[in-house]
Amino acid sequence: MVVKKSFMEGICELCGREVDTTSHHLIPKQVHSKNWCKKKFSRDEMKNRRADLCGDCHSMVHQYFSHSELGRTYNTVETLLENEKVVKFAEWVSRQNKKAKR
């Protein structure tokens, strides 16, 4: 099954660039059925806790962290920005060409 991502113009919540963004599930769908996730979050939180990220930052988040790590630890923009690797990447990409990869 191919999932088509929808893009909208906005500001990336990690790097701050004004580019096309996608909606990133801060609690990945792949962990919604896990017992720990059901205990920690309401169904509404699982469905609606999102961040608008540029393609570069969205790809980085999924390269750096597993779905479980994202759901358990990095489930807010604030906790993502507490991670040194994320901060370094966001600082670097913010200085790059304003066109984010899709």
C-alpha positions, 0 to 999 in steps of 0.5 A: 500500500502506498501512502501519499503524503500531503504537503502544506506550506508552513514553518517547520517546528524543528528547524524553523524554515518556512517551507512545505511541511508534512504532519508528523505523528509524534506518537507513531501509528505503529505503536498505538496498539501496544499496551504501554501506549494505550496506558500512557496516552488517550486515543485522542492524544495518539491521533492528534499529537502531531508536529508540522515538519519539513521533509528534511527534519521528518526524515531525520526523526525517523532515521534517528529514532525507532517508533518505540523511542518516538512514542515512549520518549520523543512524543513532543516537539519539546522532547525532540528539541532536548536531544543534541542530535536533533538540535545539531541537525535542525541548526545545520538544516536551517542554514541550507537552501530553503527548499526542503526535499519531498 
